[in-house]
Structures are given as structure tokens and as C-alpha cells.
């Protein structure tokens, strides 16, 4: 088989790249190791930056998002008994959209299926070849049969544990990483959210976040030590702990129920540089991870594939390689800004086990400054709602 671009990874990054290439007349084949049902079953974040919302609409996959999504024009941050709402529209003139990553993936899957374009699910033992050659090759196994695709370029959208980054020369990669000494214990529940907008809370017992997926489905998180066993947390124990960490009025409004899903997500900051190796381009979690505090993971993947789609468009339709040659520099400039913001939010809102009295006072002072300075609040809201792509 031959195509112009092989996209390894059938999650939202790979599917969106395929959609953007389709609309630019560039051929692609998507390879996904898992079944489509498995991909749709993954529970992920759901806060879309302003630019992500615009791009999904431009790609023709935003109709359901606009109908079912929840526009948010503010967010509340708390530090112990202090609480402050930040008005996005007043401060920076834009909002975010709450719309689950699973739903974004479903919309992109449906659009690709309607276009009749090829997505190969259950592609095992994917291997990349000839990254520095005239043509690249991707081999894989499906239903016991070996297959090969010859292509011009490979887009690695296969996540942190995927094969693509591991296929690049190890000596050519610089890795920057920080692993945090805690994770997020998250619960999904079919109950209305505790508040109409997100609440981030820094409490003496640890961080908490009240989020939602819809008007009737909520997602809650609490900070827990690294290595925590999720089986040690019953639903009742989780709800009791969450109430302790919320402002009293929000704790009183909390509606609980049997968890639909309960899991622990470790927190890390990770960047691999560069994001191009010959005919291989990395995008999304294959190249970088951010702690979820700043809601940047999916949005960074979207900006990566937007840059990449533009580069392939220029290569095939304008006979210019300038944009793909500049892809890594351009993507990393935005990645590092998001890494900084996510690190800053994590540092301000979590209780670190090694922190002393001085560190806690600095945290509180940071919060007080943020709540009292319009300039500081604007900087926070500018980053939260999304820097320009």
C-alpha cells in the first residue's frame, strides 16, 4: 500500500490530523493499535481552549460540540477559606468550552467514516523504517497477516508509550522531565455538577477539582500521594474527603452517587526535543506531557497537528518545505509556554510533601496577588483560555 502520510495513533490527535489533511487534499492512512470501541472508552479531560473550538468548527466537526458543549466564561480558584472567580470574558474577551475528549473523538471518528477514508484498527507490532530515506515505510500485523505501507511522511500521534518516539535515534533526543510526588484520584458520576463552572481548591488536606462532562455528569478529583492504590478508596471515602477540601457552600451543594469510573492519574511534566526526525514528526503526548492542572494536554495536541497539517499542505500544494522544516521549533515554542503554565498552576494549587511554612506562605501570597491584580489575572486567563496557535 502507498499513501502520502501515515498517521500512527487513532486518538483525537491522529483523527484530527487526518481530517485536516483530508480537507487539504492530502492522502493519509491511520493506524491504531486498539479497537475503536477501546479508544472511545478512554476517559480524558474535556476543557477546550478557544482556539481548539475554532479549529474543530473549521474542520467541520463542531456541530455537536456547539449543541451539547458547555461554554464557560470563568473559573473559581480557592485557597483555604479564600475564594475568587476569574471572569475570562471581562479579562481577555474569550471563553473555553467544556466538551469531553471522548465526544471529540467520536465526532472525528464519525467524520472519517463518512468520508470513507482508511483507518486500520487492531494494527499490532507497528514498526517504522527508513526515516532518513527517500521514502519511509511502516509495517504492522493485523489478524495474523503482515502488511507494509510506503509513504512520504509519518506522523507519530501514538501517545507517551507509543512506538514512534522510541523509533527516533536515542542520541538525537533531549528529554526534560519532572515527576510530581502525587497524583489525581478521579471519580466520574452521573450527577449534576456542584457549580456551573470549574472550582480549583488548594486546601490544607490537598488539592481538589470540581469539573463536569455535561449538565448531568460530573468529574471530581482529589490529590493523593504517588503510589496510592485506587482500591483503597470506596465511593463514600472519596465523597467525604472531597467535601472536606471544598468551600462550605460548595460542599453543601455536592450531589454524590455511585462512581461510573474511578482511577488515579500520575502527574508529570515531560518534553522530548526535537519533534522531527527525518520523515517522522511527533505530535501530542508522543512528544510532551503536561500535568492536567492547566487543561493543556488535548489542546497542545490540537495545536501540534494544526501546525503539521499546514506544513503538509504547503509541501504538497505549494511545493514548499519551509513549514515542515520549521515544525519542531514552532510547536515547541507553544509547548514550553503550556508547560510553564501547567507547572505554575500545579505549584500554586497542590500541597507538596516537602513544603514548609515558607513555601505555604508563598503559595498563599501568590493566590492573593493573583486575586488582587488585574494584570496577573489577565495573564492567568490568557494562558488558561489558550495562547494563539
C-alpha positions in Angstrom: 0.0 0.0 0.0 1.2 3.6 -0.7 0.0 6.9 0.7 1.3 10.3 1.4 1.1 10.4 5.2 0.8 7.5 7.6 -0.7 8.6 11.0 0.2 6.3 13.8 -2.4 6.6 16.5 -6.2 6.9 16.2 -7.0 9.1 19.1 -8.1 12.7 18.8 -4.7 14.0 17.6 -4.4 11.4 14.8 -8.0 11.7 13.8 -7.9 15.5 13.7 -4.7 15.5 11.6 -6.4 13.1 9.2 -9.4 15.4 9.0 -7.3 18.5 8.4 -5.3 16.7 5.7 -8.5 15.4 4.0 -9.8 19.0 3.7 -6.4 20.0 2.1 -6.4 17.1 -0.4 -3.6 15.2 1.3 -3.8 11.4 1.5 -3.5 9.7 4.8 -3.9 6.3 6.4 -4.4 6.0 10.2 -3.0 3.0 12.1 -4.5 2.3 15.6 -3.3 -0.5 17.9 -6.6 -0.7 19.7 -10.1 -1.4 18.6 -12.3 1.7 18.0 -14.5 0.8 21.0 -11.5 0.9 23.3 -10.4 4.3 22.0 -13.9 5.7 22.7 -13.9 4.1 26.2 -10.9 6.1 27.4 -11.9 8.8 30.0 -10.0 12.0 29.4 -10.3 15.7 30.1 -12.8 18.0 28.4 -11.7 21.6 28.5 -11.2 23.1 25.0 -9.4 26.3 24.5 -10.9 29.0 22.4 -8.6 28.2 19.5 -9.3 24.4 19.7 -13.1 25.2 19.5 -12.5 27.4 16.4 -10.3 24.8 14.7 -12.9 22.0 15.3 -15.6 24.1 13.7 -13.3 25.0 10.8 -12.7 21.2 10.3 -16.4 20.7 10.1 -16.7 18.5 13.2 -18.1 21.1 15.7 -21.8 20.8 15.2 -22.4 18.5 18.2 -19.9 20.4 20.3 -21.8 23.6 19.8 -25.1 22.0 20.6 -24.0 19.9 23.6 -20.9 21.6 24.9 -20.9 24.0 27.9 -19.3 27.4 27.3 -17.5 28.7 30.4 -16.6 32.3 30.8 -14.9 32.0 34.1 -13.3 29.8 36.7 -13.0 29.8 40.5 -9.8 29.3 42.5 -9.7 28.8 46.2 -7.0 28.8 48.8 -8.2 27.5 52.2 -11.1 29.9 53.1 -10.2 32.4 50.3 -12.1 32.1 47.0 -12.0 34.2 43.8 -13.8 33.9 40.4 -11.8 34.9 37.3 -14.0 36.3 34.5 -12.5 35.2 31.2 -14.7 37.4 29.0 -14.0 40.5 31.1 -10.3 39.9 31.4 -9.3 38.5 28.0 -12.5 38.6 25.8 -12.9 34.9 25.2 -14.1 31.7 26.9 -13.5 28.0 27.0 -15.7 25.1 26.1 -16.4 22.0 28.3 -16.8 19.1 26.0 -15.4 15.7 26.7 -12.4 14.4 24.8 -14.4 11.2 24.2 -17.0 13.2 22.4 -14.4 15.0 20.3 -13.0 11.6 19.3 -16.5 10.3 18.5 -17.1 13.3 16.2 -13.8 12.8 14.4 -14.4 9.1 14.0 -17.8 9.7 12.5 -16.5 12.3 10.1 -13.7 10.0 8.9 -16.1 7.0 8.5 -18.4 9.2 6.5 -15.6 10.2 4.2 -14.7 6.6 3.5 -11.1 7.1 4.4 -9.0 4.3 5.8 -8.4 3.7 9.5 -6.9 0.4 10.4 -7.8 -0.7 13.9 -6.1 -3.6 15.6 -2.7 -2.8 14.0 -0.2 -4.8 16.1 3.6 -4.7 16.1 3.8 -1.4 14.2 7.4 -0.6 13.1 8.9 2.4 11.4 11.6 2.1 8.7 13.8 4.3 6.6 13.1 7.5 8.4 16.1 9.1 6.6 15.4 7.5 3.2 13.7 8.7 0.0 10.5 7.1 1.3 9.5 5.9 4.7 7.9 2.5 5.4 5.5 1.4 8.2 5.0 -2.3 8.8 2.3 -3.9 11.0 0.4 -7.1 11.7 -3.3 -7.5 11.6 -5.3 -10.7 12.0 -2.0 -12.6 11.8 -1.1 -11.1 8.4 2.0 -8.8 7.8 1.4 -5.5 6.0 3.5 -2.6 4.7 2.7 1.0 3.8 5.2 3.1 1.8 4.7 6.8 2.5 6.4 10.2 2.3 5.9 11.1 6.0 4.9 9.5 9.3 3.0 11.5 11.9 3.5 10.0 15.4 0.3 10.6 17.3 0.5 7.4 19.3 0.9 8.8 22.8 3.6 8.7 25.5 4.1 4.9 25.4 3.8 4.6 21.6 6.3 3.3 19.2 7.1 6.5 17.3 9.3 8.3 19.8 11.1 5.1 20.5 11.9 4.8 16.8 13.8 8.0 16.7 17.6 7.8 17.3 18.0 7.9 21.1 21.1 10.1 20.7 19.1 12.7 18.9 16.5 13.2 21.6 16.9 15.6 24.6 14.4 14.8 27.3 13.2 17.2 30.0 11.1 15.7 32.8 9.7 16.3 36.2 7.7 13.7 38.0 5.4 15.0 40.8 5.1 13.3 44.2 1.3 13.0 43.9 -1.5 12.1 41.5 -5.1 12.8 41.0 -7.8 10.4 42.2 -10.7 11.0 39.9 -14.3 9.9 40.0 -17.0 10.1 37.2 -20.6 10.3 38.4 -24.0 10.8 36.9 -25.0 13.8 39.0 -25.3 17.5 38.1 -22.1 19.4 38.8 -21.6 21.1 42.1 -21.2 24.5 40.4 -21.8 25.9 36.9 -18.1 26.5 36.4 -14.9 24.7 37.5 -13.6 25.0 41.0 -9.9 24.5 41.8 -9.2 24.3 45.5 -5.9 24.3 47.5 -6.8 23.0 50.9 -4.6 22.0 53.8 -5.5 18.4 53.1 -4.6 18.7 49.5 -5.8 19.8 46.1 -9.4 19.3 44.8 -11.1 20.0 41.5 -14.8 20.1 40.6 -15.3 19.6 36.9 -18.0 18.3 34.6 -18.7 16.5 31.3 -22.3 17.7 30.9 -25.1 19.2 32.8 -25.8 15.8 34.3 -22.4 14.2 34.5 -19.6 15.4 36.8 -15.9 14.7 37.2 -14.2 15.2 40.5 -10.6 14.9 41.6 -8.5 15.0 44.8 -4.8 15.0 45.2 -3.4 11.7 46.6 0.2 10.5 47.3 2.1 8.8 44.5 1.6 5.1 44.6 -1.9 5.3 46.1 -4.0 2.1 45.5 -7.3 3.1 44.0 -8.9 0.0 45.6 -8.4 1.6 49.0 -10.9 4.3 48.1 -14.5 3.5 48.4 -17.0 5.9 47.0 -18.1 7.1 50.4 -14.5 7.7 51.4 -13.9 9.8 48.3 -17.0 11.9 48.8 -16.2 12.5 52.5 -12.6 13.7 51.6 -13.8 15.9 48.7 -16.3 17.7 50.9 -13.5 18.5 53.4 -11.5 20.2 50.7 -14.2 22.3 49.2 -15.6 25.7 50.4 -18.6 25.0 52.7 -21.2 26.3 50.3 -19.9 24.0 47.5 -19.6 21.1 49.9 -23.3 21.6 50.8 -24.3 21.5 47.1 -22.3 18.4 46.3 -24.6 15.6 45.0 -23.0 12.2 45.2 -23.7 8.8 43.8 -22.1 5.5 42.6 -19.0 6.1 40.6 -19.1 5.2 36.9 -15.3 5.2 36.8 -12.6 5.7 39.4 -8.9 6.0 38.6 -5.6 7.6 39.6 -3.6 9.7 37.1 0.1 10.4 38.0 1.3 13.9 37.3 4.4 14.6 35.2 5.9 17.3 33.0 7.7 15.9 30.0 9.2 17.3 26.8 11.2 15.4 24.1 13.1 17.6 21.7 13.2 17.9 18.7 9.8 16.9 17.4 11.0 15.9 13.9 13.4 13.1 12.9 13.8 12.8 9.1 10.4 11.8 7.8 8.9 11.3 11.3 7.0 14.0 13.1 5.9 13.7 16.7 2.7 15.3 17.9 0.7 15.4 21.2 1.6 13.1 24.0 4.2 11.3 21.9 6.3 14.4 22.3 5.1 16.1 25.5 3.1 15.6 28.7 1.7 18.3 31.0 0.1 17.9 34.4 -3.7 18.3 33.9 -3.9 21.3 36.2 -3.7 23.7 33.3 -6.0 21.7 31.0 -3.5 21.8 28.2 -2.9 18.1 27.1 -5.5 17.8 24.3 -5.2 21.5 23.4 -1.4 21.1 22.8 -2.1 18.1 20.6 -4.5 20.1 18.6 -2.0 23.0 18.0 0.7 20.4 17.0 -1.5 18.8 14.3 -2.7 22.2 13.2 0.9 23.2 12.5 1.7 19.8 10.9 -1.4 19.9 8.7 -0.4 23.4 7.5 3.1 22.2 6.8 2.0 19.2 4.7 -0.5 21.4 2.9 2.3 23.8 1.9 4.6 20.8 0.9 2.1 19.1 -1.4 0.0 22.1 -2.7 2.6 24.9 -2.8 5.8 22.8 -3.2 7.4 24.4 -0.2 9.1 22.5 2.7 9.6 25.7 4.8 6.7 25.0 7.2 7.5 21.3 7.8 11.2 22.3 8.3 10.1 24.8 10.9 7.5 22.5 12.6 9.6 21.4 15.6 10.7 24.9 16.5 7.2 26.4 16.1 5.5 23.6 18.0 8.0 23.6 20.9 7.7 27.3 21.4 4.0 26.8 22.3 4.7 23.6 24.2 7.1 25.2 26.6 4.7 28.1 27.3 2.0 25.5 28.2 4.5 23.5 30.2 5.3 26.7 32.2 1.7 27.5 32.8 0.8 23.9 33.8 3.8 23.8 36.2 2.8 27.1 37.7 -0.8 26.1 38.3 0.3 22.8 39.8 2.8 24.5 42.1 0.3 27.1 43.3 -2.6 24.7 43.9 -1.1 21.5 45.3 0.3 20.7 48.7 3.9 19.3 48.3 5.0 16.8 50.9 8.4 18.6 51.3 6.9 22.1 51.6 7.5 24.0 54.8 5.9 27.1 56.4 7.7 29.5 54.0 6.5 27.6 50.9 2.9 27.7 52.1 3.1 31.4 52.7 4.5 31.9 49.2 1.6 29.9 47.8 -0.9 32.0 49.7 0.7 35.2 48.6 0.7 34.1 45.0 -3.0 33.5 45.3 -3.7 36.8 46.9 -1.6 38.6 44.3 -3.5 36.8 41.5 -6.8 37.8 43.0 -5.9 41.4 43.6 -4.0 42.3 40.4 -5.9 42.7 37.1 -2.7 42.3 35.2 -1.8 39.0 36.9 -5.4 37.7 36.5 -5.3 38.6 32.8 -2.0 36.7 32.3 -3.6 33.6 34.0 -6.8 33.8 31.9 -4.8 34.4 28.7 -3.0 31.2 29.3 -6.0 29.2 30.5 -8.2 30.1 27.6 -5.3 29.4 25.2 -2.4 31.3 23.6 -2.6 31.9 19.8 -1.8 28.9 17.6 
